[in-house]
């Protein structure tokens, strides 16, 4: 009996705390969508460098800075980036043969892809990352964007990457892994995927056999 009462008290305490937090959040500008329009102007010319430049401008203008004295640092770790093949490991980097698009997870930023990008650049990949709309500025911004916006930016980045390399790959973490998988279903030009913690389960019970099966086929359905 006392255990039931205890559990009920804990439940109501959590409920009241959540209710108060939710109410206070509604009054906090930090949790409100901004009036600043998000521009897709970079789509017109189809140049990835323009996308990076415009995204950085948007972050600089709209971000709620954790440390106002480190604005440039916060902008940098939240901005999309391009990492070219590492000249110390690659003989010819004028025209990369392989390229990969990396997509971060929900509530994350392109910075989480830095180490993976560095590893891939040493293997002569042209690496590009994107910032999912709604991220990088303030929590309230996530309220006015949807998966459609994420796919729109992802398709743009993939399209520009295909112009610059012969072989394209995609990858990501969590939500980014799912978006990459969706792109691969949609675009058969994608040669392969690198997925970290994708939000789906394996259809087969014996994942250890995947390496063996790979000797005979590239896909499992």
NORRAVEN-V589849 format. One record per backbone hydrogen bond with DSSP energy under -1.0 kcal/mol. CO is the residue of the C=O (numbers start at 1). NH is the residue of the N-H. E is the energy in kcal/mol with one decimal. If there is no record, write none. Layout:
co = [CO/CO]
nh = [NH/NH]
e = [E/E]
//
This chain:
co = [1/2/3/4/5/6/7/8/9/10/11/12/13/14/15/16/17/18/19/20/21/22/28/29/30/40/42/47/48/49/50/51/52/53/54/55/56/57/58/59/67/70/71/72/73/77/81/83/86/86/97/97/98/99/100/101/102/103/105/109/110/111/113/114/115/116/117/118/120/120/121/121/126/127/128/132/137/138/139/140/141/146/147/148/149/150/151/152/153/154/155/156/157/158/161/161/167/168/169/170/171/172/173/174/175/176/177/178/179/180/181/182/183/187/192/194/196/198/206/207/209/210/212/213/213]
nh = [5/6/7/8/9/10/11/12/13/14/15/16/17/18/19/20/21/22/23/24/25/26/31/32/140/43/46/51/52/53/54/55/56/57/58/59/60/61/62/63/70/74/75/76/77/111/129/127/89/90/166/167/126/169/128/171/130/173/108/112/113/114/117/118/119/120/121/122/123/125/86/124/100/83/102/135/64/141/142/143/144/150/151/152/153/154/155/156/157/158/159/160/161/162/164/165/99/191/101/194/103/196/176/178/179/180/181/182/183/184/185/186/187/190/170/172/174/200/209/210/213/214/215/216/217]
e = [-2.2/-2.3/-2.3/-2.3/-2.3/-2.3/-2.2/-2.4/-2.3/-2.2/-2.3/-2.6/-2.2/-2.4/-2.4/-2.5/-2.4/-2.6/-2.2/-2.4/-2.2/-1.5/-2.0/-1.6/-2.0/-1.9/-1.5/-1.3/-2.1/-2.2/-2.6/-2.3/-2.3/-1.9/-2.2/-2.4/-2.6/-1.7/-1.8/-2.6/-2.7/-2.2/-2.6/-2.3/-2.2/-1.2/-2.3/-3.0/-1.7/-1.7/-1.2/-2.6/-2.4/-2.0/-2.3/-2.2/-1.0/-1.8/-1.8/-1.7/-2.2/-1.8/-2.9/-2.5/-2.1/-2.3/-2.4/-1.4/-1.0/-1.9/-2.5/-1.5/-2.5/-3.2/-2.9/-1.8/-2.7/-1.7/-1.6/-1.5/-1.3/-1.4/-2.7/-1.9/-2.0/-2.2/-2.9/-1.8/-2.5/-2.3/-2.6/-2.4/-1.9/-2.1/-1.1/-1.2/-2.4/-3.1/-2.1/-1.8/-1.9/-2.7/-2.3/-1.8/-2.3/-2.1/-2.1/-2.4/-2.3/-1.9/-2.0/-1.8/-2.7/-1.5/-1.8/-1.8/-3.0/-1.5/-1.9/-1.7/-2.6/-2.1/-1.5/-2.0/-1.7]
//
